[in-house]
Amino acid sequence: MTPDFFADLLTVELALASGIAVLGGLIYGFGGFGGGLTMVPLLALVYGLPAAVAIVGMSVTIGATQLVPNGLRNADWRSVGLTIAAAFIGAPTGTYLLLSSDPEIARRIIGALVIVFALIMMSGWTYSGPRNRLTHVLVGGVSGLISGFGSGGGGVVSLYFVSWLDDAVRTRANIFTTSYVLATLMAGGLIVAGAVSISTFFLMLFLLIPYSAGVRAGALLFRRASDAQYRRFVLWLLVGIGASTLVI
């Protein structure tokens, strides 16, 4: 690596991206969700949408590795397996749509999706319909498509699994395992398509530092706020972020 290579990374854009990473970490550490939904539309304004999706996907893949054994052990594989299998079809389709779409239109679509997910979570709605092989496959395909296109597929998975009449440990494992695979597919699809440069990879490694600091700070702030306060704050912030991508 030459000095010029690292000099190219040390820019005003990197400072902005570091701030976005801190914000994403704060939201995730404070609310337990929304980190990716925050970072993708904002990072897209700095580096473009494919790079933003790749950075978030790789960050989750690397940063959450330590949680994988627990997720694999406790997940309900009769449902999660079908969901993940369908995601392997949906995610490449979403990646293709991302790379073949007009960047500005794609960015605004993702902003709108952020607003929709935030409003759904704000309403307290969760899926309470049937759960069978067909619904597992549909959820996997849709969440994979959304993740491949620009992150956010984890929101679909959470809404599907969170109201399941099962113990909390298995529910969390179902959500984590599926969301982790979605993030891996999200980043992997862009890497295979040749849309991730070595600079983007090192940028992701650098942003893991402020992101981790943000997660830690958010977790500390959470201890001083009520559940209703932190959840409403995070959701309204996501609505604001989504709206900003529609007008900027």
MARTI-986936 format. One record per residue (C-alpha): z, y, x; residue in one letter. Coordinates in steps of 0.001 Angstrom, whole numbers. Layout:
% residues N
<r><zz>Z</zz><yy>Y</yy><xx>X</xx><mipa>A</mipa></r>
...
This chain:
% residues 248
<r><zz>0</zz><yy>0</yy><xx>0</xx><mipa>M</mipa></r>
<r><zz>-990</zz><yy>3383</yy><xx>1428</xx><mipa>T</mipa></r>
<r><zz>1043</zz><yy>6598</yy><xx>1135</xx><mipa>P</mipa></r>
<r><zz>-1760</zz><yy>8009</yy><xx>-1038</xx><mipa>D</mipa></r>
<r><zz>-1249</zz><yy>5164</yy><xx>-3504</xx><mipa>F</mipa></r>
<r><zz>2390</zz><yy>6097</yy><xx>-4098</xx><mipa>F</mipa></r>
<r><zz>1575</zz><yy>9823</yy><xx>-3986</xx><mipa>A</mipa></r>
<r><zz>-791</zz><yy>9252</yy><xx>-6898</xx><mipa>D</mipa></r>
<r><zz>2117</zz><yy>7891</yy><xx>-8929</xx><mipa>L</mipa></r>
<r><zz>4466</zz><yy>10817</yy><xx>-8171</xx><mipa>L</mipa></r>
<r><zz>3049</zz><yy>13330</yy><xx>-10629</xx><mipa>T</mipa></r>
<r><zz>4107</zz><yy>15567</yy><xx>-13493</xx><mipa>V</mipa></r>
<r><zz>2913</zz><yy>12772</yy><xx>-15789</xx><mipa>E</mipa></r>
<r><zz>5409</zz><yy>10411</yy><xx>-14145</xx><mipa>L</mipa></r>
<r><zz>8227</zz><yy>12868</yy><xx>-14807</xx><mipa>A</mipa></r>
<r><zz>7207</zz><yy>13018</yy><xx>-18472</xx><mipa>L</mipa></r>
<r><zz>6925</zz><yy>9221</yy><xx>-18626</xx><mipa>A</mipa></r>
<r><zz>10390</zz><yy>8882</yy><xx>-17093</xx><mipa>S</mipa></r>
<r><zz>11788</zz><yy>11126</yy><xx>-19814</xx><mipa>G</mipa></r>
<r><zz>10034</zz><yy>9023</yy><xx>-22447</xx><mipa>I</mipa></r>
<r><zz>11472</zz><yy>5863</yy><xx>-20880</xx><mipa>A</mipa></r>
<r><zz>14977</zz><yy>7339</yy><xx>-21018</xx><mipa>V</mipa></r>
<r><zz>14445</zz><yy>8276</yy><xx>-24667</xx><mipa>L</mipa></r>
<r><zz>13137</zz><yy>4791</yy><xx>-25508</xx><mipa>G</mipa></r>
<r><zz>16098</zz><yy>3231</yy><xx>-23747</xx><mipa>G</mipa></r>
<r><zz>18543</zz><yy>5541</yy><xx>-25541</xx><mipa>L</mipa></r>
<r><zz>17098</zz><yy>4614</yy><xx>-28911</xx><mipa>I</mipa></r>
<r><zz>17142</zz><yy>889</yy><xx>-28160</xx><mipa>Y</mipa></r>
<r><zz>20648</zz><yy>985</yy><xx>-26693</xx><mipa>G</mipa></r>
<r><zz>21883</zz><yy>3197</yy><xx>-29535</xx><mipa>F</mipa></r>
<r><zz>20195</zz><yy>1475</yy><xx>-32456</xx><mipa>G</mipa></r>
<r><zz>19299</zz><yy>-2003</yy><xx>-31189</xx><mipa>G</mipa></r>
<r><zz>15627</zz><yy>-1500</yy><xx>-32105</xx><mipa>F</mipa></r>
<r><zz>12806</zz><yy>1019</yy><xx>-31851</xx><mipa>G</mipa></r>
<r><zz>12400</zz><yy>1223</yy><xx>-28073</xx><mipa>G</mipa></r>
<r><zz>8787</zz><yy>45</yy><xx>-28081</xx><mipa>G</mipa></r>
<r><zz>7927</zz><yy>1969</yy><xx>-31236</xx><mipa>L</mipa></r>
<r><zz>9180</zz><yy>5097</yy><xx>-29475</xx><mipa>T</mipa></r>
<r><zz>7557</zz><yy>4606</yy><xx>-26100</xx><mipa>M</mipa></r>
<r><zz>4034</zz><yy>3450</yy><xx>-27021</xx><mipa>V</mipa></r>
<r><zz>2864</zz><yy>6527</yy><xx>-29006</xx><mipa>P</mipa></r>
<r><zz>4507</zz><yy>8958</yy><xx>-26574</xx><mipa>L</mipa></r>
<r><zz>3297</zz><yy>7218</yy><xx>-23402</xx><mipa>L</mipa></r>
<r><zz>-170</zz><yy>7091</yy><xx>-24967</xx><mipa>A</mipa></r>
<r><zz>-202</zz><yy>10899</yy><xx>-24857</xx><mipa>L</mipa></r>
<r><zz>374</zz><yy>10738</yy><xx>-21086</xx><mipa>V</mipa></r>
<r><zz>-1515</zz><yy>7684</yy><xx>-19836</xx><mipa>Y</mipa></r>
<r><zz>-3687</zz><yy>6546</yy><xx>-22721</xx><mipa>G</mipa></r>
<r><zz>-3032</zz><yy>3850</yy><xx>-25298</xx><mipa>L</mipa></r>
<r><zz>-3991</zz><yy>655</yy><xx>-23390</xx><mipa>P</mipa></r>
<r><zz>-1770</zz><yy>1616</yy><xx>-20441</xx><mipa>A</mipa></r>
<r><zz>1103</zz><yy>2520</yy><xx>-22781</xx><mipa>A</mipa></r>
<r><zz>888</zz><yy>-826</yy><xx>-24586</xx><mipa>V</mipa></r>
<r><zz>709</zz><yy>-2695</yy><xx>-21282</xx><mipa>A</mipa></r>
<r><zz>3698</zz><yy>-833</yy><xx>-19812</xx><mipa>I</mipa></r>
<r><zz>5895</zz><yy>-1580</yy><xx>-22826</xx><mipa>V</mipa></r>
<r><zz>4757</zz><yy>-5200</yy><xx>-23039</xx><mipa>G</mipa></r>
<r><zz>5400</zz><yy>-5868</yy><xx>-19339</xx><mipa>M</mipa></r>
<r><zz>8733</zz><yy>-4051</yy><xx>-19472</xx><mipa>S</mipa></r>
<r><zz>9983</zz><yy>-6264</yy><xx>-22295</xx><mipa>V</mipa></r>
<r><zz>8611</zz><yy>-9415</yy><xx>-20656</xx><mipa>T</mipa></r>
<r><zz>10388</zz><yy>-8702</yy><xx>-17385</xx><mipa>I</mipa></r>
<r><zz>13492</zz><yy>-6950</yy><xx>-18699</xx><mipa>G</mipa></r>
<r><zz>14401</zz><yy>-9541</yy><xx>-21330</xx><mipa>A</mipa></r>
<r><zz>13799</zz><yy>-12672</yy><xx>-19249</xx><mipa>T</mipa></r>
<r><zz>17534</zz><yy>-13298</yy><xx>-18961</xx><mipa>Q</mipa></r>
<r><zz>17768</zz><yy>-13709</yy><xx>-22749</xx><mipa>L</mipa></r>
<r><zz>14985</zz><yy>-16308</yy><xx>-23002</xx><mipa>V</mipa></r>
<r><zz>17111</zz><yy>-19473</yy><xx>-22451</xx><mipa>P</mipa></r>
<r><zz>19490</zz><yy>-18541</yy><xx>-25263</xx><mipa>N</mipa></r>
<r><zz>16589</zz><yy>-17738</yy><xx>-27578</xx><mipa>G</mipa></r>
<r><zz>14816</zz><yy>-20999</yy><xx>-26831</xx><mipa>L</mipa></r>
<r><zz>18004</zz><yy>-22967</yy><xx>-27420</xx><mipa>R</mipa></r>
<r><zz>18977</zz><yy>-21426</yy><xx>-30768</xx><mipa>N</mipa></r>
<r><zz>15655</zz><yy>-20667</yy><xx>-32474</xx><mipa>A</mipa></r>
<r><zz>14510</zz><yy>-22640</yy><xx>-35513</xx><mipa>D</mipa></r>
<r><zz>11313</zz><yy>-24038</yy><xx>-34020</xx><mipa>W</mipa></r>
<r><zz>10006</zz><yy>-25457</yy><xx>-37280</xx><mipa>R</mipa></r>
<r><zz>9370</zz><yy>-21882</yy><xx>-38418</xx><mipa>S</mipa></r>
<r><zz>9192</zz><yy>-19988</yy><xx>-35134</xx><mipa>V</mipa></r>
<r><zz>6664</zz><yy>-22432</yy><xx>-33685</xx><mipa>G</mipa></r>
<r><zz>4143</zz><yy>-21797</yy><xx>-36468</xx><mipa>L</mipa></r>
<r><zz>4744</zz><yy>-18046</yy><xx>-36297</xx><mipa>T</mipa></r>
<r><zz>4108</zz><yy>-17973</yy><xx>-32551</xx><mipa>I</mipa></r>
<r><zz>1054</zz><yy>-20230</yy><xx>-32846</xx><mipa>A</mipa></r>
<r><zz>-525</zz><yy>-17803</yy><xx>-35318</xx><mipa>A</mipa></r>
<r><zz>364</zz><yy>-14875</yy><xx>-33057</xx><mipa>A</mipa></r>
<r><zz>-1803</zz><yy>-16423</yy><xx>-30329</xx><mipa>F</mipa></r>
<r><zz>-4747</zz><yy>-15783</yy><xx>-32633</xx><mipa>I</mipa></r>
<r><zz>-3671</zz><yy>-12403</yy><xx>-33981</xx><mipa>G</mipa></r>
<r><zz>-2723</zz><yy>-10796</yy><xx>-30639</xx><mipa>A</mipa></r>
<r><zz>-6116</zz><yy>-11208</yy><xx>-28879</xx><mipa>P</mipa></r>
<r><zz>-7797</zz><yy>-9883</yy><xx>-32016</xx><mipa>T</mipa></r>
<r><zz>-5536</zz><yy>-6826</yy><xx>-31935</xx><mipa>G</mipa></r>
<r><zz>-6231</zz><yy>-6295</yy><xx>-28227</xx><mipa>T</mipa></r>
<r><zz>-9963</zz><yy>-6447</yy><xx>-28859</xx><mipa>Y</mipa></r>
<r><zz>-9643</zz><yy>-3856</yy><xx>-31633</xx><mipa>L</mipa></r>
<r><zz>-7544</zz><yy>-1640</yy><xx>-29339</xx><mipa>L</mipa></r>
<r><zz>-10072</zz><yy>-1699</yy><xx>-26505</xx><mipa>L</mipa></r>
<r><zz>-13059</zz><yy>-1226</yy><xx>-28785</xx><mipa>S</mipa></r>
<r><zz>-11600</zz><yy>1556</yy><xx>-30950</xx><mipa>S</mipa></r>
<r><zz>-11735</zz><yy>5292</yy><xx>-30450</xx><mipa>D</mipa></r>
<r><zz>-8525</zz><yy>6117</yy><xx>-28497</xx><mipa>P</mipa></r>
<r><zz>-7624</zz><yy>9101</yy><xx>-30684</xx><mipa>E</mipa></r>
<r><zz>-8080</zz><yy>7176</yy><xx>-33917</xx><mipa>I</mipa></r>
<r><zz>-6129</zz><yy>4197</yy><xx>-32537</xx><mipa>A</mipa></r>
<r><zz>-3271</zz><yy>6463</yy><xx>-31424</xx><mipa>R</mipa></r>
<r><zz>-3000</zz><yy>8019</yy><xx>-34873</xx><mipa>R</mipa></r>
<r><zz>-3074</zz><yy>4611</yy><xx>-36546</xx><mipa>I</mipa></r>
<r><zz>-135</zz><yy>3549</yy><xx>-34381</xx><mipa>I</mipa></r>
<r><zz>1696</zz><yy>6780</yy><xx>-35229</xx><mipa>G</mipa></r>
<r><zz>1223</zz><yy>6013</yy><xx>-38918</xx><mipa>A</mipa></r>
<r><zz>2506</zz><yy>2448</yy><xx>-38382</xx><mipa>L</mipa></r>
<r><zz>5633</zz><yy>3828</yy><xx>-36687</xx><mipa>V</mipa></r>
<r><zz>6312</zz><yy>6025</yy><xx>-39722</xx><mipa>I</mipa></r>
<r><zz>5744</zz><yy>3123</yy><xx>-42134</xx><mipa>V</mipa></r>
<r><zz>8091</zz><yy>782</yy><xx>-40257</xx><mipa>F</mipa></r>
<r><zz>10768</zz><yy>3472</yy><xx>-39983</xx><mipa>A</mipa></r>
<r><zz>10606</zz><yy>4282</yy><xx>-43705</xx><mipa>L</mipa></r>
<r><zz>10739</zz><yy>588</yy><xx>-44658</xx><mipa>I</mipa></r>
<r><zz>13808</zz><yy>50</yy><xx>-42465</xx><mipa>M</mipa></r>
<r><zz>15356</zz><yy>3249</yy><xx>-43825</xx><mipa>M</mipa></r>
<r><zz>15005</zz><yy>1917</yy><xx>-47366</xx><mipa>S</mipa></r>
<r><zz>16874</zz><yy>-1241</yy><xx>-46418</xx><mipa>G</mipa></r>
<r><zz>14057</zz><yy>-3467</yy><xx>-47689</xx><mipa>W</mipa></r>
<r><zz>13667</zz><yy>-6953</yy><xx>-46241</xx><mipa>T</mipa></r>
<r><zz>11355</zz><yy>-9774</yy><xx>-47194</xx><mipa>Y</mipa></r>
<r><zz>12956</zz><yy>-12018</yy><xx>-49836</xx><mipa>S</mipa></r>
<r><zz>9933</zz><yy>-14032</yy><xx>-50978</xx><mipa>G</mipa></r>
<r><zz>9056</zz><yy>-17643</yy><xx>-50169</xx><mipa>P</mipa></r>
<r><zz>9243</zz><yy>-18956</yy><xx>-46626</xx><mipa>R</mipa></r>
<r><zz>6941</zz><yy>-21831</yy><xx>-45877</xx><mipa>N</mipa></r>
<r><zz>4186</zz><yy>-22817</yy><xx>-43487</xx><mipa>R</mipa></r>
<r><zz>1742</zz><yy>-20361</yy><xx>-45014</xx><mipa>L</mipa></r>
<r><zz>4117</zz><yy>-17386</yy><xx>-44757</xx><mipa>T</mipa></r>
<r><zz>5077</zz><yy>-18351</yy><xx>-41183</xx><mipa>H</mipa></r>
<r><zz>1400</zz><yy>-18322</yy><xx>-40220</xx><mipa>V</mipa></r>
<r><zz>695</zz><yy>-15056</yy><xx>-42050</xx><mipa>L</mipa></r>
<r><zz>3651</zz><yy>-13299</yy><xx>-40416</xx><mipa>V</mipa></r>
<r><zz>2634</zz><yy>-14602</yy><xx>-36999</xx><mipa>G</mipa></r>
<r><zz>-967</zz><yy>-13537</yy><xx>-37418</xx><mipa>G</mipa></r>
<r><zz>-149</zz><yy>-10064</yy><xx>-38732</xx><mipa>V</mipa></r>
<r><zz>2584</zz><yy>-9389</yy><xx>-36174</xx><mipa>S</mipa></r>
<r><zz>320</zz><yy>-10620</yy><xx>-33382</xx><mipa>G</mipa></r>
<r><zz>-2514</zz><yy>-8381</yy><xx>-34594</xx><mipa>L</mipa></r>
<r><zz>-250</zz><yy>-5320</yy><xx>-34721</xx><mipa>I</mipa></r>
<r><zz>1316</zz><yy>-6088</yy><xx>-31328</xx><mipa>S</mipa></r>
<r><zz>-2045</zz><yy>-6609</yy><xx>-29682</xx><mipa>G</mipa></r>
<r><zz>-3299</zz><yy>-3341</yy><xx>-31137</xx><mipa>F</mipa></r>
<r><zz>-373</zz><yy>-1200</yy><xx>-30099</xx><mipa>G</mipa></r>
<r><zz>3099</zz><yy>-2746</yy><xx>-30337</xx><mipa>S</mipa></r>
<r><zz>5199</zz><yy>-2809</yy><xx>-33520</xx><mipa>G</mipa></r>
<r><zz>4684</zz><yy>-6464</yy><xx>-34406</xx><mipa>G</mipa></r>
<r><zz>8360</zz><yy>-7061</yy><xx>-33771</xx><mipa>G</mipa></r>
<r><zz>9105</zz><yy>-4928</yy><xx>-36825</xx><mipa>G</mipa></r>
<r><zz>7203</zz><yy>-7367</yy><xx>-39037</xx><mipa>V</mipa></r>
<r><zz>9076</zz><yy>-10301</yy><xx>-37528</xx><mipa>V</mipa></r>
<r><zz>12451</zz><yy>-8594</yy><xx>-38003</xx><mipa>S</mipa></r>
<r><zz>11772</zz><yy>-7800</yy><xx>-41670</xx><mipa>L</mipa></r>
<r><zz>10756</zz><yy>-11427</yy><xx>-42211</xx><mipa>Y</mipa></r>
<r><zz>13624</zz><yy>-13185</yy><xx>-40455</xx><mipa>F</mipa></r>
<r><zz>16553</zz><yy>-10802</yy><xx>-40924</xx><mipa>V</mipa></r>
<r><zz>17212</zz><yy>-11714</yy><xx>-44575</xx><mipa>S</mipa></r>
<r><zz>16882</zz><yy>-15443</yy><xx>-43964</xx><mipa>W</mipa></r>
<r><zz>19821</zz><yy>-17412</yy><xx>-45349</xx><mipa>L</mipa></r>
<r><zz>20840</zz><yy>-18681</yy><xx>-41930</xx><mipa>D</mipa></r>
<r><zz>23580</zz><yy>-18001</yy><xx>-39407</xx><mipa>D</mipa></r>
<r><zz>23360</zz><yy>-14816</yy><xx>-37346</xx><mipa>A</mipa></r>
<r><zz>22889</zz><yy>-16626</yy><xx>-34040</xx><mipa>V</mipa></r>
<r><zz>19789</zz><yy>-18466</yy><xx>-35231</xx><mipa>R</mipa></r>
<r><zz>18407</zz><yy>-15376</yy><xx>-36957</xx><mipa>T</mipa></r>
<r><zz>18712</zz><yy>-13298</yy><xx>-33783</xx><mipa>R</mipa></r>
<r><zz>17167</zz><yy>-16128</yy><xx>-31766</xx><mipa>A</mipa></r>
<r><zz>14226</zz><yy>-16342</yy><xx>-34181</xx><mipa>N</mipa></r>
<r><zz>13593</zz><yy>-12598</yy><xx>-33956</xx><mipa>I</mipa></r>
<r><zz>14039</zz><yy>-12383</yy><xx>-30196</xx><mipa>F</mipa></r>
<r><zz>11949</zz><yy>-15429</yy><xx>-29335</xx><mipa>T</mipa></r>
<r><zz>9035</zz><yy>-14375</yy><xx>-31517</xx><mipa>T</mipa></r>
<r><zz>9211</zz><yy>-10726</yy><xx>-30410</xx><mipa>S</mipa></r>
<r><zz>9380</zz><yy>-11764</yy><xx>-26749</xx><mipa>Y</mipa></r>
<r><zz>6244</zz><yy>-13869</yy><xx>-27095</xx><mipa>V</mipa></r>
<r><zz>4529</zz><yy>-10982</yy><xx>-28901</xx><mipa>L</mipa></r>
<r><zz>5343</zz><yy>-8633</yy><xx>-26004</xx><mipa>A</mipa></r>
<r><zz>4058</zz><yy>-11179</yy><xx>-23492</xx><mipa>T</mipa></r>
<r><zz>829</zz><yy>-11646</yy><xx>-25448</xx><mipa>L</mipa></r>
<r><zz>515</zz><yy>-7871</yy><xx>-25799</xx><mipa>M</mipa></r>
<r><zz>637</zz><yy>-7334</yy><xx>-22029</xx><mipa>A</mipa></r>
<r><zz>-1169</zz><yy>-10552</yy><xx>-21136</xx><mipa>G</mipa></r>
<r><zz>-4150</zz><yy>-9754</yy><xx>-23331</xx><mipa>G</mipa></r>
<r><zz>-4694</zz><yy>-6412</yy><xx>-21615</xx><mipa>L</mipa></r>
<r><zz>-4279</zz><yy>-7972</yy><xx>-18163</xx><mipa>I</mipa></r>
<r><zz>-6855</zz><yy>-10673</yy><xx>-18933</xx><mipa>V</mipa></r>
<r><zz>-9203</zz><yy>-8002</yy><xx>-20293</xx><mipa>A</mipa></r>
<r><zz>-8923</zz><yy>-6135</yy><xx>-16996</xx><mipa>G</mipa></r>
<r><zz>-7356</zz><yy>-3094</yy><xx>-18644</xx><mipa>A</mipa></r>
<r><zz>-4239</zz><yy>-3048</yy><xx>-16423</xx><mipa>V</mipa></r>
<r><zz>-4544</zz><yy>-1576</yy><xx>-12937</xx><mipa>S</mipa></r>
<r><zz>-2189</zz><yy>-2123</yy><xx>-10021</xx><mipa>I</mipa></r>
<r><zz>-1057</zz><yy>1493</yy><xx>-10497</xx><mipa>S</mipa></r>
<r><zz>-47</zz><yy>721</yy><xx>-14092</xx><mipa>T</mipa></r>
<r><zz>1956</zz><yy>-2290</yy><xx>-12906</xx><mipa>F</mipa></r>
<r><zz>3907</zz><yy>-275</yy><xx>-10329</xx><mipa>F</mipa></r>
<r><zz>4357</zz><yy>2508</yy><xx>-12863</xx><mipa>L</mipa></r>
<r><zz>5960</zz><yy>-7</yy><xx>-15220</xx><mipa>M</mipa></r>
<r><zz>8318</zz><yy>-1186</yy><xx>-12460</xx><mipa>L</mipa></r>
<r><zz>9343</zz><yy>2410</yy><xx>-11765</xx><mipa>F</mipa></r>
<r><zz>9934</zz><yy>3194</yy><xx>-15450</xx><mipa>L</mipa></r>
<r><zz>12246</zz><yy>202</yy><xx>-15785</xx><mipa>L</mipa></r>
<r><zz>14863</zz><yy>2260</yy><xx>-13904</xx><mipa>I</mipa></r>
<r><zz>15109</zz><yy>5241</yy><xx>-16318</xx><mipa>P</mipa></r>
<r><zz>14622</zz><yy>2899</yy><xx>-19283</xx><mipa>Y</mipa></r>
<r><zz>17597</zz><yy>760</yy><xx>-18214</xx><mipa>S</mipa></r>
<r><zz>19685</zz><yy>3888</yy><xx>-17687</xx><mipa>A</mipa></r>
<r><zz>18769</zz><yy>5027</yy><xx>-21187</xx><mipa>G</mipa></r>
<r><zz>19750</zz><yy>1670</yy><xx>-22681</xx><mipa>V</mipa></r>
<r><zz>23140</zz><yy>1892</yy><xx>-20984</xx><mipa>R</mipa></r>
<r><zz>23724</zz><yy>5471</yy><xx>-22168</xx><mipa>A</mipa></r>
<r><zz>22640</zz><yy>4589</yy><xx>-25701</xx><mipa>G</mipa></r>
<r><zz>25050</zz><yy>1666</yy><xx>-25820</xx><mipa>A</mipa></r>
<r><zz>27892</zz><yy>3985</yy><xx>-24808</xx><mipa>L</mipa></r>
<r><zz>26925</zz><yy>6541</yy><xx>-27471</xx><mipa>L</mipa></r>
<r><zz>26837</zz><yy>3803</yy><xx>-30097</xx><mipa>F</mipa></r>
<r><zz>30546</zz><yy>3177</yy><xx>-29631</xx><mipa>R</mipa></r>
<r><zz>31277</zz><yy>6713</yy><xx>-30868</xx><mipa>R</mipa></r>
<r><zz>29061</zz><yy>6697</yy><xx>-33960</xx><mipa>A</mipa></r>
<r><zz>29256</zz><yy>4898</yy><xx>-37284</xx><mipa>S</mipa></r>
<r><zz>26621</zz><yy>2331</yy><xx>-38236</xx><mipa>D</mipa></r>
<r><zz>25149</zz><yy>4637</yy><xx>-40881</xx><mipa>A</mipa></r>
<r><zz>24994</zz><yy>7582</yy><xx>-38484</xx><mipa>Q</mipa></r>
<r><zz>23205</zz><yy>5827</yy><xx>-35667</xx><mipa>Y</mipa></r>
<r><zz>20760</zz><yy>3939</yy><xx>-37876</xx><mipa>R</mipa></r>
<r><zz>19727</zz><yy>7020</yy><xx>-39825</xx><mipa>R</mipa></r>
<r><zz>19406</zz><yy>9085</yy><xx>-36647</xx><mipa>F</mipa></r>
<r><zz>17160</zz><yy>6534</yy><xx>-34952</xx><mipa>V</mipa></r>
<r><zz>14963</zz><yy>6016</yy><xx>-38010</xx><mipa>L</mipa></r>
<r><zz>14431</zz><yy>9727</yy><xx>-38623</xx><mipa>W</mipa></r>
<r><zz>13649</zz><yy>10175</yy><xx>-34941</xx><mipa>L</mipa></r>
<r><zz>11006</zz><yy>7451</yy><xx>-35213</xx><mipa>L</mipa></r>
<r><zz>9524</zz><yy>9221</yy><xx>-38248</xx><mipa>V</mipa></r>
<r><zz>9323</zz><yy>12414</yy><xx>-36186</xx><mipa>G</mipa></r>
<r><zz>7698</zz><yy>10626</yy><xx>-33247</xx><mipa>I</mipa></r>
<r><zz>5163</zz><yy>8956</yy><xx>-35523</xx><mipa>G</mipa></r>
<r><zz>4360</zz><yy>12259</yy><xx>-37226</xx><mipa>A</mipa></r>
<r><zz>3905</zz><yy>14008</yy><xx>-33874</xx><mipa>S</mipa></r>
<r><zz>1201</zz><yy>11536</yy><xx>-32837</xx><mipa>T</mipa></r>
<r><zz>-727</zz><yy>12375</yy><xx>-36005</xx><mipa>L</mipa></r>
<r><zz>-921</zz><yy>16099</yy><xx>-35264</xx><mipa>V</mipa></r>
<r><zz>-919</zz><yy>16411</yy><xx>-31453</xx><mipa>I</mipa></r>
